[in-house]
Amino acid sequence: MIVSEVQPTPNPNALKFIVEGTISDKPLSFFNAAAGKNDPLASRLFEIAGVSSLLILNDFITVSKTPDAGWKSITPAVKKVLADWQI
């Protein structure tokens, strides 16, 4: 899955990753790693240090991080997980 764009959100602890293709037709929210344990993509994204919650809908994933985590390490890790993911 190719990330075509990364957009800021009003929340500095959240970024919107837009991909080419549809990930999910219905909204999926995972407020912590335990909530996402049965979803294969969410599980992989929660393995990234600092990821705190996810919102998945259509062609984007909004990734939220803990306040102490940095986007410099999270952004490339999210892009790699998505690049390796098969829809």
Residue frames as a rotation matrix with the C-alpha (Angstrom) as fourth column:
MET 1
0.595 0.804 0.000 0.00
0.804 -0.595 0.000 0.00
0.000 0.000 -1.000 0.00
ILE 2
-0.410 -0.773 0.483 1.55
0.775 -0.575 -0.263 3.30
0.481 0.267 0.835 -1.06
VAL 3
0.136 0.354 -0.925 1.29
0.752 -0.645 -0.136 6.35
-0.645 -0.677 -0.354 1.18
SER 4
0.130 -0.018 0.991 0.50
0.893 -0.432 -0.125 9.21
0.431 0.902 -0.040 -1.17
GLU 5
-0.064 -0.104 0.993 0.40
-0.130 -0.985 -0.111 11.97
0.989 -0.136 0.050 1.42
VAL 6
-0.288 0.008 -0.958 0.87
0.932 0.234 -0.278 12.67
0.222 -0.972 -0.075 5.13
GLN 7
-0.023 0.400 0.916 -1.28
0.153 -0.904 0.398 15.52
0.988 0.149 -0.040 6.45
PRO 8
-0.975 -0.224 0.011 -1.22
0.040 -0.224 -0.974 17.32
0.221 -0.949 0.227 9.77
THR 9
0.010 0.982 -0.186 -4.38
0.740 0.118 0.662 17.44
0.673 -0.144 -0.726 11.85
PRO 10
0.457 0.192 0.868 -5.52
-0.300 -0.886 0.354 20.05
0.837 -0.422 -0.347 14.38
ASN 11
0.961 -0.160 0.227 -4.07
-0.157 0.361 0.919 17.72
-0.229 -0.919 0.321 17.03
PRO 12
0.324 -0.912 -0.253 -0.24
-0.930 -0.257 -0.263 17.91
0.175 0.320 -0.931 17.03
ASN 13
-0.442 -0.449 0.777 -0.17
-0.644 0.762 0.074 14.33
-0.625 -0.467 -0.625 18.32
ALA 14
0.250 0.563 0.788 -2.02
0.279 0.737 -0.616 12.97
-0.927 0.373 0.027 15.25
LEU 15
-0.599 -0.392 -0.699 -1.13
-0.592 -0.371 0.715 12.64
-0.539 0.842 -0.010 11.57
LYS 16
0.554 0.815 0.170 -3.31
-0.354 0.415 -0.838 11.50
-0.754 0.404 0.518 8.68
PHE 17
-0.651 -0.748 0.131 -1.68
-0.275 0.392 0.878 8.99
-0.708 0.535 -0.461 6.32
ILE 18
0.458 0.799 -0.389 -3.48
-0.651 0.003 -0.759 8.89
-0.605 0.601 0.522 2.95
VAL 19
-0.484 -0.606 0.632 -2.92
-0.071 0.747 0.661 5.78
-0.872 0.275 -0.404 0.84
GLU 20
-0.525 0.289 -0.800 -3.65
-0.845 -0.064 0.531 4.72
0.102 0.955 0.278 -2.70
GLY 21
-0.558 0.418 -0.717 -6.62
0.110 0.894 0.435 2.37
0.822 0.164 -0.545 -2.42
THR 22
0.290 0.757 0.585 -9.31
-0.677 -0.270 0.685 1.68
0.677 -0.594 0.434 0.14
ILE 23
-0.817 -0.573 0.060 -8.36
-0.409 0.503 -0.761 0.20
0.407 -0.646 -0.646 3.49
SER 24
-0.767 0.619 -0.168 -11.84
0.577 0.552 -0.602 -0.06
-0.280 -0.558 -0.781 5.02
ASP 25
-0.495 0.685 0.534 -15.33
0.362 -0.396 0.844 0.92
0.790 0.611 -0.052 3.88
LYS 26
0.695 0.714 -0.079 -16.48
0.340 -0.230 0.912 1.39
0.633 -0.661 -0.403 7.46
PRO 27
0.266 -0.625 0.734 -14.77
-0.673 -0.666 -0.322 3.43
0.690 -0.409 -0.597 10.18
LEU 28
0.528 -0.228 -0.818 -12.52
0.575 0.805 0.147 1.45
0.625 -0.548 0.556 12.51
SER 29
0.403 -0.387 0.829 -11.32
-0.630 -0.775 -0.055 3.05
0.664 -0.500 -0.556 15.74
PHE 30
0.429 -0.378 -0.820 -8.74
0.645 0.764 -0.015 1.52
0.632 -0.522 0.572 18.02
PHE 31
0.803 0.001 0.596 -8.13
-0.292 -0.871 0.394 3.56
0.519 -0.491 -0.700 21.17
ASN 32
0.244 -0.800 0.549 -5.28
-0.863 0.079 0.499 1.35
-0.442 -0.595 -0.671 22.38
ALA 33
-0.594 -0.603 -0.532 -3.24
-0.781 0.591 0.202 -1.70
0.193 0.535 -0.822 21.41
ALA 34
-0.804 0.341 0.487 -5.60
-0.011 0.811 -0.585 -4.07
-0.594 -0.476 -0.648 23.25
ALA 35
0.210 0.946 -0.246 -8.54
-0.301 -0.177 -0.937 -2.84
-0.930 0.271 0.247 21.15
GLY 36
0.428 -0.087 -0.900 -6.58
-0.899 -0.142 -0.414 -3.51
-0.092 0.986 -0.139 17.95
LYS 37
-0.358 -0.713 0.603 -5.17
-0.663 0.649 0.373 -6.91
-0.657 -0.266 -0.705 18.84
ASN 38
-0.015 0.430 0.903 -7.61
0.331 0.854 -0.401 -8.81
-0.944 0.293 -0.154 16.58
ASP 39
0.959 0.241 -0.148 -7.05
-0.039 -0.407 -0.913 -6.54
-0.280 0.881 -0.381 13.56
PRO 40
0.492 -0.830 0.264 -3.86
0.850 0.523 0.061 -7.53
-0.189 0.194 0.963 11.69
LEU 41
0.118 -0.458 0.881 -3.05
0.551 -0.708 -0.442 -4.03
0.826 0.538 0.168 10.38
ALA 42
0.700 0.192 0.688 -3.81
-0.387 -0.708 0.590 -2.29
0.601 -0.680 -0.421 13.67
SER 43
0.926 -0.377 -0.020 -1.69
0.252 0.575 0.779 -4.86
-0.282 -0.726 0.627 15.53
ARG 44
0.205 -0.888 0.412 1.29
0.957 0.093 -0.276 -4.11
0.206 0.451 0.868 13.28
LEU 45
0.150 -0.122 0.981 0.87
0.172 -0.974 -0.147 -0.36
0.974 0.191 -0.125 13.69
PHE 46
0.883 0.210 0.419 0.61
-0.357 -0.279 0.891 -0.63
0.304 -0.937 -0.172 17.48
GLU 47
0.659 -0.731 -0.176 3.99
0.751 0.626 0.210 -2.42
-0.043 -0.271 0.962 17.46
ILE 48
-0.017 -0.640 0.768 5.51
0.495 -0.673 -0.549 0.98
0.869 0.371 0.328 16.62
ALA 49
-0.383 -0.219 -0.898 6.76
0.921 -0.167 -0.352 2.65
-0.073 -0.961 0.266 19.80
GLY 50
-0.912 0.026 -0.409 4.69
0.068 -0.974 -0.214 5.71
-0.404 -0.223 0.887 20.67
VAL 51
-0.664 0.746 -0.052 1.53
-0.178 -0.090 0.980 4.87
0.726 0.660 0.192 18.68
SER 52
-0.928 0.307 0.212 -1.43
-0.221 0.006 -0.975 5.37
-0.301 -0.952 0.062 21.00
SER 53
-0.014 0.961 0.275 -4.57
0.084 0.275 -0.958 5.14
-0.996 0.009 -0.085 18.82
LEU 54
-0.955 -0.254 0.155 -5.75
0.142 0.068 0.988 4.63
-0.261 0.965 -0.029 15.24
LEU 55
0.145 0.971 -0.188 -8.69
-0.240 -0.150 -0.959 5.66
-0.960 0.184 0.212 13.08
ILE 56
-0.874 -0.398 0.279 -9.03
0.116 0.386 0.915 3.82
-0.472 0.832 -0.291 9.77
LEU 57
0.246 0.969 -0.022 -11.54
0.189 -0.071 -0.979 4.83
-0.951 0.237 -0.201 7.09
ASN 58
0.968 0.232 -0.093 -11.62
-0.058 -0.157 -0.986 4.63
-0.243 0.960 -0.138 3.30
ASP 59
0.640 -0.752 0.157 -8.18
0.429 0.181 -0.885 5.69
0.637 0.634 0.438 2.05
PHE 60
0.001 -0.694 0.720 -6.60
-0.451 -0.643 -0.619 7.00
0.893 -0.324 -0.314 5.24
ILE 61
0.329 -0.011 -0.944 -5.33
0.795 0.543 0.271 6.11
0.510 -0.839 0.187 8.67
THR 62
0.455 -0.215 0.864 -5.06
-0.467 -0.884 0.026 8.73
0.758 -0.415 -0.503 11.38
VAL 63
0.143 -0.546 -0.825 -2.27
0.690 0.652 -0.313 7.73
0.709 -0.525 0.470 13.73
SER 64
0.762 0.062 0.644 -2.11
-0.380 -0.763 0.524 9.31
0.524 -0.644 -0.558 17.18
LYS 65
-0.064 -0.879 -0.473 1.03
0.341 0.426 -0.838 9.22
0.938 -0.215 0.272 19.28
THR 66
0.481 0.084 -0.873 1.83
0.876 -0.089 0.474 9.68
-0.037 -0.992 -0.116 22.93
PRO 67
1.000 -0.005 0.016 2.91
-0.004 -0.999 -0.044 13.25
0.017 0.043 -0.999 23.75
ASP 68
0.444 -0.894 0.061 6.49
-0.425 -0.151 0.893 12.20
-0.789 -0.422 -0.446 24.51
ALA 69
0.149 -0.363 0.920 6.98
0.671 0.720 0.176 10.27
-0.726 0.591 0.351 21.23
GLY 70
-0.285 -0.360 -0.888 8.45
-0.346 -0.826 0.445 11.88
-0.894 0.434 0.111 18.13
TRP 71
0.770 0.625 -0.126 7.12
-0.292 0.169 -0.941 11.87
-0.567 0.762 0.313 14.58
LYS 72
0.133 -0.801 -0.584 10.69
-0.990 -0.135 -0.041 11.49
-0.046 0.583 -0.811 13.23
SER 73
-0.857 -0.448 0.254 10.71
-0.454 0.890 0.036 7.83
-0.243 -0.084 -0.966 14.19
ILE 74
-0.250 0.848 0.467 6.98
0.039 0.491 -0.870 7.06
-0.967 -0.199 -0.156 13.95
THR 75
0.412 0.502 -0.760 6.31
-0.667 -0.403 -0.627 8.45
-0.621 0.765 0.169 10.43
PRO 76
-0.268 -0.526 -0.807 8.83
-0.935 0.343 0.087 6.27
0.231 0.779 -0.584 8.55
ALA 77
-0.930 -0.040 0.365 7.80
-0.185 0.910 -0.372 3.22
-0.318 -0.414 -0.853 10.59
VAL 78
0.018 0.997 0.078 4.11
-0.130 0.080 -0.988 3.74
-0.991 0.008 0.131 9.72
LYS 79
0.328 0.053 -0.943 5.02
-0.909 -0.253 -0.331 4.22
-0.256 0.966 -0.035 6.04
LYS 80
-0.696 -0.654 -0.297 7.00
-0.704 0.702 0.102 0.96
0.142 0.280 -0.950 6.10
VAL 81
-0.671 0.531 0.517 4.16
0.034 0.719 -0.694 -1.02
-0.741 -0.448 -0.501 7.69
LEU 82
0.359 0.878 -0.316 1.73
-0.294 -0.215 -0.931 0.36
-0.886 0.428 0.181 5.11
ALA 83
0.035 -0.429 -0.903 4.15
-0.997 -0.080 -0.001 -0.23
-0.072 0.900 -0.430 2.22
ASP 84
-0.898 -0.438 -0.039 4.48
-0.438 0.899 -0.012 -3.88
0.041 0.006 -0.999 3.24
TRP 85
-0.461 0.804 0.376 0.71
-0.171 0.335 -0.927 -4.32
-0.871 -0.491 -0.017 3.77
GLN 86
-0.967 0.253 0.019 -1.44
0.093 0.282 0.955 -6.08
0.236 0.925 -0.296 1.18
ILE 87
-0.496 0.862 0.108 -5.06
-0.834 -0.438 -0.335 -4.96
-0.241 -0.256 0.936 1.01
